[in-house]
Protein backbone atom coordinates (compact mmCIF):
# COMPACT_ATOMS: atom_id res chain seq x y z
CA UNK A 1 0.00 0.00 0.00
CA UNK A 2 2.88 2.40 0.69
CA UNK A 3 4.68 1.52 -2.52
CA UNK A 4 2.32 3.16 -5.11
CA UNK A 5 2.14 6.32 -3.05
CA UNK A 6 5.90 6.44 -2.79
CA UNK A 7 6.33 6.01 -6.55
CA UNK A 8 3.86 8.80 -7.19
CA UNK A 9 5.78 11.09 -4.86
CA UNK A 10 9.06 10.27 -6.58
CA UNK A 11 7.52 10.96 -9.98
CA UNK A 12 6.25 14.32 -8.72
CA UNK A 13 9.66 15.12 -7.27
CA UNK A 14 11.38 14.22 -10.53
CA UNK A 15 8.96 16.41 -12.46
CA UNK A 16 9.47 19.31 -10.07
CA UNK A 17 13.26 18.94 -10.30
CA UNK A 18 13.07 19.02 -14.09
CA UNK A 19 11.01 22.21 -13.93
CA UNK A 20 13.48 23.76 -11.50
CA UNK A 21 16.34 22.83 -13.82
CA UNK A 22 14.55 24.36 -16.79
CA UNK A 23 13.85 27.61 -14.91
CA UNK A 24 17.44 27.70 -13.68
CA UNK A 25 18.73 27.41 -17.24
CA UNK A 26 16.38 30.16 -18.41
CA UNK A 27 17.49 32.41 -15.54
CA UNK A 28 21.15 31.76 -16.31
CA UNK A 29 20.57 32.61 -19.97
CA UNK A 30 18.68 35.79 -19.01
CA UNK A 31 21.50 36.90 -16.71
CA UNK A 32 24.09 36.20 -19.41
CA UNK A 33 22.27 38.40 -21.93
CA UNK A 34 21.74 41.08 -19.30
CA UNK A 35 25.50 41.18 -18.73
CA UNK A 36 26.22 41.33 -22.46
CA UNK A 37 23.76 44.19 -22.98
CA UNK A 38 25.13 46.08 -19.96
CA UNK A 39 28.67 45.81 -21.28
CA UNK A 40 27.57 46.87 -24.76
CA UNK A 41 25.57 49.89 -23.58
CA UNK A 42 27.68 51.12 -20.65
CA UNK A 43 31.25 49.85 -20.55
CA UNK A 44 32.12 50.07 -24.25
CA UNK A 45 30.91 53.70 -24.60
CA UNK A 46 32.89 54.67 -21.48
CA UNK A 47 36.05 53.12 -22.87
CA UNK A 48 35.44 54.79 -26.23
CA UNK A 49 34.96 58.16 -24.50
CA UNK A 50 38.38 57.80 -22.87
CA UNK A 51 39.94 57.90 -26.33
CA UNK A 52 37.52 60.27 -28.08
CA UNK A 53 37.49 63.13 -25.51
CA UNK A 54 41.27 63.81 -25.57
CA UNK A 55 41.24 63.72 -29.38
CA UNK A 56 38.30 66.14 -29.45
CA UNK A 57 40.05 68.54 -27.03
CA UNK A 58 43.19 68.43 -29.16
CA UNK A 59 41.21 69.16 -32.32
CA UNK A 60 39.29 72.03 -30.71
CA UNK A 61 42.48 73.57 -29.33
CA UNK A 62 43.97 73.54 -32.83
CA UNK A 63 40.85 75.21 -34.24
CA UNK A 64 40.83 77.99 -31.62
CA UNK A 65 44.60 78.31 -31.48
CA UNK A 66 44.93 77.83 -27.74
CA UNK A 67 47.01 75.36 -25.82
CA UNK A 68 44.02 74.41 -23.71
CA UNK A 69 40.30 75.00 -24.04
CA UNK A 70 39.59 75.28 -20.34
CA UNK A 71 42.36 77.81 -19.72
CA UNK A 72 41.35 81.29 -20.90
Secondary structure, DSSP 8 states (H G I E B T S, - for coil): -HHHHHHHHHHHHHHHHHHHHHHHHHHHHHHHHHHHHHIIIIIHHHHHHHHHHHHHHHHHHHHHT-S-SS--
